[in-house]
Amino acid sequence: MTMETESGSAHPVEPPLKRSDNFFILFMICMVCIVTWVGYLSYQKGQLEETTKRNGEAWLQWLSEAATHRHEAGFQPEACAAQLPPTSQRWQNCYQSLTAADGPLGPQRNPFSSHQVQRAVKCDSQDRQLAGSLVFEKITPTPPGSAIPTLMTALLDSDSIGEKIQIRISVCDSGSNPIRIGELEF
């Protein structure tokens, strides 16, 4: 559509916006807002999972570094030392000393609940309360010639840590699925 002016020249005239055009513009603005909000929520969830992984990596680092020195006299914390009487060489005692308020890993918090990081026997997607938990598994070699080279079981409170043991550390993500952090000899 063109309109002639007094000088005789023609220039195009924009037709007024239709109701459907206004609806489409409003719809697109809403979609941009929704996509932005979903992106923000995904970013926040990713930050929580990264913090959870960092907690597991801190455990892996501390236990790996301690493994080289815990058989020496005077190792601290004493509950994790290999020089203790057999009745005191239990995982529960070591774990409790590490997570005490003044322990090397005591300040860690579960980013999903803001409480102290807890241990779980395993990550289970049916139990969302496990999000952010630590899982310690004991790796036990089977006899030579076995079809399965190793057995993985939960590292129990009563398990002895007097001798070297293989440990695998995992954390539970936001859906309570396992994220493998690493393995070490402790």
Backbone torsions as a table, in degrees:
resi	resn	phi	psi	omega
1	MET	NA	130.5	178.7
2	THR	-123.3	158.3	179.9
3	MET	-132.0	133.5	179.5
4	GLU	-89.1	141.8	177.3
5	THR	-97.9	177.3	-178.2
6	GLU	-61.2	-29.1	-179.2
7	SER	-80.0	-7.4	177.5
8	GLY	96.1	-5.0	179.4
9	SER	-86.0	151.8	-178.5
10	ALA	-108.8	141.0	172.4
11	HIS	-138.3	151.2	-175.7
12	PRO	-70.4	146.0	176.7
13	VAL	-113.4	130.0	179.3
14	GLU	-77.0	131.0	176.2
15	PRO	-72.6	152.5	179.4
16	PRO	-64.6	151.3	179.4
17	LEU	-64.8	137.9	177.7
18	LYS	-84.9	163.7	179.2
19	ARG	-60.1	-37.9	179.9
20	SER	-67.2	-33.6	176.8
21	ASP	-66.0	-42.1	177.9
22	ASN	-62.6	-41.5	178.9
23	PHE	-62.9	-42.8	179.9
24	PHE	-62.5	-43.7	178.6
25	ILE	-62.6	-44.4	177.5
26	LEU	-62.5	-41.8	177.9
27	PHE	-60.8	-43.9	-179.4
28	MET	-65.8	-39.0	177.1
29	ILE	-62.8	-42.8	177.8
30	CYS	-62.7	-41.7	179.9
31	MET	-63.7	-41.3	177.9
32	VAL	-61.9	-42.2	178.8
33	CYS	-64.1	-42.9	-179.7
34	ILE	-65.2	-44.7	179.7
35	VAL	-62.9	-39.7	177.4
36	THR	-63.4	-43.7	179.9
37	TRP	-64.6	-43.6	178.7
38	VAL	-63.9	-39.7	176.5
39	GLY	-62.2	-41.1	178.0
40	TYR	-63.4	-45.1	179.1
41	LEU	-63.4	-39.5	177.9
42	SER	-64.8	-39.6	178.0
43	TYR	-63.1	-44.4	179.6
44	GLN	-62.7	-42.6	178.2
45	LYS	-63.2	-41.4	178.1
46	GLY	-62.8	-38.6	177.9
47	GLN	-63.3	-41.6	178.8
48	LEU	-63.3	-42.6	179.9
49	GLU	-68.2	-36.0	177.1
50	GLU	-66.0	-39.3	176.6
51	THR	-63.5	-40.8	177.6
52	THR	-61.3	-43.9	178.4
53	LYS	-64.6	-38.3	178.1
54	ARG	-63.3	-36.9	175.6
55	ASN	-60.2	-47.4	178.8
56	GLY	-63.4	-38.9	178.8
57	GLU	-66.8	-33.9	176.8
58	ALA	-65.4	-40.1	176.3
59	TRP	-63.6	-45.6	179.9
60	LEU	-59.6	-44.9	-180.0
61	GLN	-64.7	-47.4	-177.6
62	TRP	-63.4	-47.8	-178.9
63	LEU	-64.5	-37.4	178.8
64	SER	-65.0	-45.0	179.2
65	GLU	-68.2	-38.6	-179.4
66	ALA	-69.8	-29.5	-177.3
67	ALA	-59.6	-31.2	-178.5
68	THR	-78.0	-19.5	-175.4
69	HIS	-116.1	-10.8	-171.7
70	ARG	-71.7	-12.1	176.9
71	HIS	-90.1	-0.2	178.4
72	GLU	-90.2	152.8	178.5
73	ALA	-66.0	142.0	176.7
74	GLY	82.8	11.2	-179.8
75	PHE	-63.2	138.7	178.0
76	GLN	-123.5	140.4	-0.1
77	PRO	-72.5	142.5	-173.5
78	GLU	-59.4	-32.3	-178.3
79	ALA	-65.0	-17.6	179.2
80	CYS	-100.3	-2.6	-178.3
81	ALA	-72.6	149.9	179.0
82	ALA	-86.7	-4.2	-176.6
83	GLN	-89.4	4.9	-177.5
84	LEU	-79.4	162.2	172.9
85	PRO	-60.8	150.3	-176.2
86	PRO	-53.6	-32.9	-179.4
87	THR	-69.8	-22.8	-179.3
88	SER	-94.5	-10.9	-177.0
89	GLN	-85.7	65.7	-178.0
90	ARG	-119.8	146.9	-179.7
91	TRP	-59.3	-39.2	-179.0
92	GLN	-57.2	-45.1	-179.2
93	ASN	-63.3	-43.5	179.8
94	CYS	-64.7	-47.7	-179.2
95	TYR	-58.6	-44.9	-178.7
96	GLN	-64.7	-36.6	179.4
97	SER	-72.2	-32.3	179.0
98	LEU	-72.7	-33.0	-176.8
99	THR	-98.1	2.8	175.7
100	ALA	-61.9	159.2	-177.6
101	ALA	-53.8	-35.6	179.7
102	ASP	-98.6	7.2	179.2
103	GLY	-77.1	162.5	-177.1
104	PRO	-63.6	-25.3	-179.9
105	LEU	-116.4	12.4	-179.4
106	GLY	-62.9	-36.5	-177.7
107	PRO	-71.5	-8.5	-178.0
108	GLN	-62.4	141.0	178.4
109	ARG	-127.4	146.9	174.4
110	ASN	-75.2	118.5	-176.5
111	PRO	-67.4	-20.2	-179.4
112	PHE	-81.6	-27.7	-177.3
113	SER	-121.8	-12.0	-176.8
114	SER	66.5	10.6	174.7
115	HIS	-94.6	174.5	176.8
116	GLN	-61.5	145.4	180.0
117	VAL	-63.4	132.6	-179.1
118	GLN	-108.5	159.7	174.3
119	ARG	-94.4	151.7	173.9
120	ALA	-132.6	154.1	177.2
121	VAL	-69.5	-40.0	176.1
122	LYS	-160.0	159.8	174.5
123	CYS	-80.8	134.7	-177.7
124	ASP	-136.1	115.7	-176.4
125	SER	-65.1	-13.2	176.8
126	GLN	-80.1	-15.3	-178.3
127	ASP	-118.4	94.3	-176.6
128	ARG	-69.6	-12.6	178.1
129	GLN	-69.1	-14.8	-178.2
130	LEU	-82.1	-6.9	-178.7
131	ALA	-54.8	127.5	178.9
132	GLY	89.4	-1.1	-178.6
133	SER	-79.0	158.0	175.5
134	LEU	-97.7	144.5	175.8
135	VAL	-126.5	123.4	177.0
136	PHE	-111.5	124.5	178.6
137	GLU	-118.7	140.4	177.2
138	LYS	-94.4	129.4	178.9
139	ILE	-101.6	117.3	-178.3
140	THR	-114.3	123.2	177.8
141	PRO	-70.2	144.6	176.6
142	THR	-94.0	166.6	-179.5
143	PRO	-59.5	149.7	178.3
144	PRO	-55.2	140.3	-179.9
145	GLY	90.5	-4.5	178.7
146	SER	-70.5	149.8	178.9
147	ALA	-66.2	-31.0	179.3
148	ILE	-110.3	120.5	-175.4
149	PRO	-70.8	-29.4	-179.2
150	THR	-142.5	157.6	173.1
151	LEU	-114.3	139.6	177.4
152	MET	-113.1	123.2	176.6
153	THR	-133.6	159.6	178.0
154	ALA	-63.8	139.7	175.1
155	LEU	-77.8	107.3	-174.4
156	LEU	-84.7	158.2	177.2
157	ASP	-56.1	-35.7	-175.9
158	SER	-83.3	-5.1	-179.1
159	ASP	-67.6	137.6	179.8
160	SER	-77.2	140.1	175.3
161	ILE	-117.3	16.6	179.9
162	GLY	-65.9	-39.8	176.3
163	GLU	-98.6	161.6	179.1
164	LYS	-65.5	136.7	176.8
165	ILE	-132.5	153.6	174.8
166	GLN	-89.9	132.1	-179.3
167	ILE	-128.0	138.0	171.4
168	ARG	-113.1	131.8	-179.1
169	ILE	-108.8	132.9	174.9
170	SER	-134.0	161.3	172.3
171	VAL	-126.9	157.3	178.5
172	CYS	-96.5	127.3	-179.8
173	ASP	-79.0	-169.8	-175.7
174	SER	-63.9	-25.8	177.0
175	GLY	-95.5	11.5	-177.7
176	SER	61.4	31.5	172.7
177	ASN	-97.3	149.5	-176.0
178	PRO	-75.8	141.6	169.9
179	ILE	-119.4	115.4	-179.0
180	ARG	-73.6	128.1	179.9
181	ILE	-97.6	-47.8	179.2
182	GLY	167.0	176.2	178.8
183	GLU	-123.3	153.4	179.6
184	LEU	-154.7	163.7	172.8
185	GLU	-105.2	122.6	-177.0
186	PHE	-117.5	NA	NA
